[in-house]
């Protein structure tokens, strides 16, 4: 009976398929059918999740050690920069502008490395893959840029040029004998102006020893010796000059003057006679001969000397007066009167000289 009742109930349920009473039986069946599919999905997802986790752990373990060599490389390059900078600073000198430029620009790279180093140090801590990936590109430019800066510094230090510019070269300066003689001559003049006669004489002699053709030094030394009455040394010095340079007329004039001061009048006349009448110093020659004639009271020599002087300087009244007196002393009154009158017509004579000539003309007129 129970079986028949059950079959009847099933027929009623089939007749009412959309009733709510049928739903509780359908839903549990559907849920029972979906459970095996979910379990299979979980079994597929679980190995995939484990594989993903293992891959992440493996990739993190491989990337973290990579950053450590980069940090060690950066630290090594920093030490290299610190060791190179003092060497570059010692090689550089302030004498060259080309060397100064790398020194001013290179320190900008070292602080950049120092600033970037803390960022790399922080990357040693275990972080996500993105942070570790960011630290690696930062280290690579530093390790590549620092050697370039070091190479530039090595190339920008021209050590041979710096050594050449900083070296002190001692060059010996050689003076010619003429230059040395002139230097000694100037020292002699300075000493003589200060009254240091002995030092001046030594300097003059040194100048002549360095260059015997320094005529000014010879003449100055003769004048110094003449002033100190060292006539014999002066004559010896002039004789040496005339022997070496016979064309220097002034040496003969000085020698005649020293000879006359020493009382060697005959020797002085011979010295003066050696000077040609056409010489540029012929006027001085005749003046000394006129002085020599006065000392010797040689009116004939005086007439000769003053006649030569009036020929050289015809407008000089004293030469005509000297000629007139020499002719008057020899009894040549006609020639003397002519010379007196010529002298009175010229300027440059004193009042006493004019009075003498006028008085003498009156006497000669009376005597005639």
Buried (B, 14 or more C-beta within 10 A) or exposed (E): EEEEEEEEEEEEEEEEEEEEEEEEEEEEEEEEEEEEEEEEEEEEEEEEEEEEEEEEEEEBEEBBEEBEEBBEBBBEBBEEBEEBBEEBEEBBEEEBEEBBEBBEEBEEBBEBBEEBBEEBEEBEEEBEEEEBEEBBEBBEEBBEBBEEBBEBBEEBBBEEBBEEEEEEEEEEEEEEBEEBBBBBBEBBBEBBEEEBEEBBBBBBBBBBBBBBBBBEBBBBBBBBBBEEEBBEBBBEBBEBBBEEBEEBBBBBBBBBBBBBBBEBBEBBBEBBEBBEEEBEBBEBBBBBBBBBBBEEEBBEBBBBBBBBBBEEEEEBBBBBBBBBBBBBBBEBBEBBBBBBEBBBEBEEBEEEBBEBBEEBBEEBEEEE
